C-alpha cells in the first residue's frame, strides 16, 4: 500500500536500499544514511551546490555543458567558469589553472555520456582530476544521470575516489520515466545531513508515490535486463543516425560509447544559428552549440538526440539547406 502522507524526508527507505545495492555493485560504498532522494536530478544538483557555495562564490562547469544548469547556478548568485570538454574528459590544464586562479568551491561534471557531446571520461583523466581535487580541496559533483545507459565497466569518480571528495548525483528520468521526477544524492553521511536540512527547508519531502513506483520497478528484479535492452536499442539508433548524418556532410565530435546524444558539425563552416531559425520554420527544433556554452559563445556544433533522428524529412531538410547555402556562396 502506498502512503499518501509526507513520508520520510530522506526518501523511500526501500528505494534507498535499492540504490545502495546498485552502488555497491559498481564498487561504490555508500550507506543508506548517505542517500537522499530528490525531486529529480535538478533538485539534487541545486541542493548539493547550495551546501557548498554562497552567492559570489565561483563554480566550475563544463564547456560545452548542460544548458539548463547555467541559469540555475547564476540564479543562486554564483560565478561560473567553463572548463573545455575534450574527447576523454575535461581539459586538465585549463582546470588546474582555473582552480589556482579562481579558487572555485566545486566542479560539476558529467563523467559518462556527457551532455551534449556524448563523451565519457577515461580512467587516467579521472585519476588526475581526483588528485587535483584532493590537493586543492575542490569538491567534485559527479552528475551521472546518463550512467545507467553507459557500459557497466566505464569508470566513474565515485568509484575511483569513493565519496570523500565526490558527491554523486543521478536519477531515473532517462531510464524509467521523466514524469516520475525521482533523483538522488549519494555522499558521505555528514554531507547528506546538510542536504537533508536544505531539502526539508525547501520542500519537506520528495514525492513518496513516485519513489514507491520506482522502488517497485527496481525490486522486481528486471531493471538490469531493461537497461540492457535500452542500451542495445540506443546503439542501433546511434549507428543508423551516424550513417544518415554522414550523407548530409555532418561529422561527429566522436562516436559515443552509448547514450542518446550526438555532437555534430558540418565539415565546412556554416551559420548554425541561421540553420536553427530555418529549421524552426520547417517544424524542426534543433539545438545549436551556443546553447551549451556557459557564455553562449558562437559554436559550429549541433546536438542531436538519436531517438529523434528517425524522420526522413529531417535529413531531406538538412541536405536541401546545405545545398542552398552552397549555391548562395558560389553565386
C-alpha positions, 0 to 999 in steps of 0.5 A: 500500500502506498502512503499518501502522507509526507513520508520520510524526508530522506526518501523511500527507505526501500528505494534507498536500499535499492540504490545502495545495492546498485552502488555497491555493485559498481564498487561504490560504498555508500550507506543508506544514511548517505542517500537522499532522494530528490525531486529529480536530478535538478533538485539534487544538483541545486541542493548539493551546490547550495551546501557548498557555495554562497552567492559570489562564490565561483563554480566550475562547469563544463564547456560545452555543458548542460544548458539548463544548469547555467541559469540555475547556478547564476540564479543562486548568485554564483560565478561560473567558469567553463572548463573545455570538454575534450574527447576523454574528459575535461581539459586538465590544464585549463582546470588546474589553472582555473582552480589556482586562479579562481579558487572555485568551491566545486566542479560539476561534471558529467563523467559518462555520456556527457551532455551534449557531446556524448563523451565519457571520461577515461580512467587516467583523466579521472585519476588526475582530476581526483588528485587535483581535487584532493590537493586543492580541496575542490569538491567534485559533483559527479552528475551521472544521470546518463550512467545507467545507459553507459557500459557497466565497466566505464569508470566513474569518480565515485568509484575511483575516489569513493565519496570523500571528495565526490558527491554523486548525483543521478536519477531515473528520468532517462531510464524509467520515466521523466514524469516520475521526477525521482533523483538522488544524492549519494555522499558521505553521511555528514554531507547528506545531513546538510542536504537533508536540512536544505531539502526539508527547508525547501520542500519537506519531502520528495514525492513518496508515490513516485519513489514507491513506483520506482522502488517497485520497478527496481525490486522486481528484479528486471531493471538490469535486463531493461537497461540492457535492452535500452542500451542495445536499442540506443546503439542501433539508433546511434549507428543508423543516425551516424550513417544518415548524418554522414550523407548530409556532410555532418561529422561527429565530435566522436562516436559515443560509447552509448547514450542518446546524444550526438555532437555534430558539425558540418565539415565546412563552416556554416551559420548554425544559428541561421540553420536553427531559425530555418529549421524552426520554420520547417517544424524542426527544433534543433539545438545549436552549440551556443546553447551549451556554452556557459557564455553562449559563445558562437559554436559550429556544433549541433546536438542531436538526440538519436531517438529523434533522428528517425524522420526522413524529412529531417535529413531531406531538410538538412541536405536541401539547406546545405545545398542552398547555402552552397549555391548562395556562396558560389553565386 
